[in-house]
Amino acid sequence: MENWNQQTIEDFRRDLLDWYDQEGRSHLPWRQNQDPYRILVSELMLQQTRVDTVITYFNRFMDALPTVKDLAEAPEEQVLKLWEGLGYYSRAKNLQKAAKVVAFDLKGNWPESYDDLLSLPGVGPYTAAAVASIAFGEVVPAIDGNFFRVFSRLLKIDDDIAKPKTRRVFYDIVEPIVDPKRPGDFNQAIMDLGTSYMKTKDPDTLHSPVKKYNAAYRDGVEEQYPVKTKKKKPVLQRYQALVVENEDGDLLYEQRPETGLLSGFWTFPLRAVESVEELEGEQLTIKPVVHVFSHRKWEIWPVKVKAPNKLEENQAYLSTERQNELALPKVQHKLLDAIKEQ
């Protein structure tokens, strides 16, 4: 592993921030000021989602709920509808929980330190560091996938980033490198570097503003970093989705439990099956609808069945208008689209 002396660290900070000032993504709407609310919303939206996609969602969210108090007081249904399409809906639910803590418990006073921000619901180490550094100027590295990739290559850090303990390794190594005068800009510059010159595939290190600091590039092993063991394949689960239509053309939906995947959302009633041979009812698609979560892969066969004699407490017929009002998970939209195509 490379060890930088103080002069190299200062040179790196200067070159990185000079580039960021000239070419950084200052146009991004959440970079227009240092409002911790806007930063928190953007950081949670950006998890698992591309920047280009988030911009539209962020602007719409801010137009509807411009302050942390607005979010705290909003109906959950509205929050989820604004989030619809981004997926990973636990992010939206935790965001509102965090807003309620700030707005109600803390009387609108934001936690300003990394450690205190970690106490907010849904705020993990990366998000806490991003808000602490960008909004409040705390000198703390915001370690995400971009951060791992950039510094593993710059310094040839061989630790496996798939292991939880590796975050602390990177933290201890890079904390002294973070610019003490502009920690927020430093972290955002690393984000921009990781999505441009130092991408996962086909990096353009030849033109990178920090090429001379890149030990992995110098030694011809850049694409070997970061070191990461492959995660296990998602577990396959098969379901049949029960499609029931009443005389008014309304469809039967079922609200999922408050815990587990898609908690609290409305979908067609789903029943687990082991194989296609176990399906009961009229198959409505030739192929199953496939949806992949981080650790689960669902294959779902929509089947038309007779209406039940009695609805369960968590079931209801929903009109088209009501379906459009609700935030439906992506997998439900896939099922609706598959049925329409047939």
Buried (B, 14 or more C-beta within 10 A) or exposed (E): EBEBEEEBBEBBBEBBBEBBEEEBBEEBBBBEEEBBBBBBBBBBBBBEBEBEEBBEBBEEBBEBBEBBBBBBBBEEEBBBBBBBBBBBBBBBBBBBBBBBBBBEEBEEEBBBEBEBBBEBEBBBBBBBBBBBBBBBBBBBBBBBBBBBBBBBBBBBBEBEBEEEEBBEBBBEBBEEBBBEEBBBBBBBBBBBBBBBBBBEEEBEBEEBBBBEBBBBBBEEEBEEBBBBEEEEEEEEBBBBBBBBEEEEEBBBBBBBEEEEBBEBBBBBBBBEBEEEEEBEBEBBBEEBBEBEBEEEBBBBBBBBBEEEEEBEEEBBBBEEEBBEEBBBBBBBBBBBEBBEEE
